[in-house]
Amino acid sequence: MIRTTFTAMGTDIVVASAHESAARAAQELFERMESRCSRFRPDSELTAVNAVPGHRVVLSPLMAELIAVAAELRDRTDGLVDAGLGTAVAAWGYDRTFEEVTDRLAPPTQALSRPEWHLEGQTLVRPFGVAIDLGGIAKGWTCDRVVEDGLAVVVSAGGDVRSADPAVEVEVLDPWGGLAAVVRLGERALATSSITRRRWQVGNTVAHHLIDPRTLAPAVTPALCASVVAQTSVEAEAGAKGVLLKGADGLAWARTQPWIDGALVVWHDGSIYATEDIEIAA
């Protein structure tokens, strides 16, 4: 097995492949998807889509597929995981690559409204000012494609793991680097969402990248991070964000979702809680 590490989509990617050619193809796919779906690249398709001033914009087949996935996950998470929050994310200061994000003197003064958008075939319909952010969805979708297309047996991408190896176990770390759990992942996916990794100061408030669509502000939750196991990376990504945003009700919500195989949260005081499917490390 060949282990290859590279950087794409703002994070470190590790792929375990049977052949060098497959590993190269996996890296090329990640780089190609970043070039199309990054909201920070001026020449990306997503930047072009967000720049269209009109009510309707025709998408490429691939972009339409990704936004269709986003629409489905928005429905599954009761509207909590919404790819239409790009304007709010940027307004709070995450309007460039995270390495370039700087502290802000005050919260945004522009009026922010809950995004309304939908797909009609390959046409995205949304009012002026709604920007799409595909960060987590594009990353999860690419992890899924890399494994399902046979380019890697296991891929790890900044907290997302997709595996086709029935023997794979994954260590889940808490925000301080300690071992929170060991998950027998097998041929499934695991994703972790956190409010502790990408943070900056906005006035007297600590801001982070996870925007709550109910408030259009950085989420306020007693959980510092959440991990979810599902069949695919895009589902695990959405599930982890949903659990984190649900806060005290996150694990109860996860138990009611048939597409979530297990969930774990780390509380603000360091306490660790999990559904019955996940064994917490001693």
ABEGO torsion letter per residue (X at the ends): XBBBBBBBGGBBBBBBBABAAAAAAAAAAAAAAAAAABAABAABAAAAAAABABABBBBBAAAAAAAAAAAAAAAAAGGABBAAAAAAAAAAGBABBAAABBBBABBBABBBBBBBBBBBEABBBBBBGBBBBAAAAAAAAAAAAAAAAGABABBBBGGBBBBABAABBBBBBBAAGBBABBBBAEBBBBBBBBAAABBBBBEABBBBABBBAAAGBBBBBABABBBBBBABAAAAAAAAAAAAAAEAAAAAAAAABAABAEBBBBBAAGBBBBBAABBBBX
